[in-house]
Structures are given as C-alpha cells and as structure tokens.
Amino acid sequence: MSLKEDLKVMIIQECDKEIEPSEIKDEDNIFNPEHPLGLDSLDSLQISMALQNNYGIRLADPKEAKRVMSSINSLAEYVEAHQK
C-alpha cells in the first residue's frame, strides 16, 4: 500500500468516519466542510497524534499543522520529508 493510501486509512480510522479511502482524492481539501470526510479541529488533533504514533512526526505549530493537513498530497509530502 502506498503512503497516501496508508494516510487515508489512518485518517478514516482515527476520525471514525464511514467513507472508503477511494472516495478521498489526493488533492482535495480534507477540512473543507463540504468534503465527504467533513473533518474538524478535533479530527486535526486525532490526526496529529496518529502522525506522531505512526511516523514519529510531531506537528506542534497549529498554523503549520493546518497547512500540512490540508490535503493528502501535502500530508504525504510532509511525512516523506520529515519521517525519522
């Protein structure tokens, strides 16, 4: 499974969403209220904790976290660049 697929599955599981990974386009803004995921700030915290647990990546700055988590593409790029 690719990193992007792993991230999609992780987000769905951590945020307890009823959606298939294939329904999430890599370039979609996953925090857009109209997106099928419908993620919010609590979901952002869940994703942030999962990134730390699964990839050893810590997002301490909320502004950076918002930018990094804007799409699957940006999240995957960040993980690839910062993975330990």
PyMOL commands that set and color helices and strands:
alter all, ss='L'
color gray80, all
select helices_A, chain A and resi 3-14+21-23+41-55+62-68+72-82
alter helices_A, ss='H'
color red, helices_A
deselect
rebuild
show_as cartoon
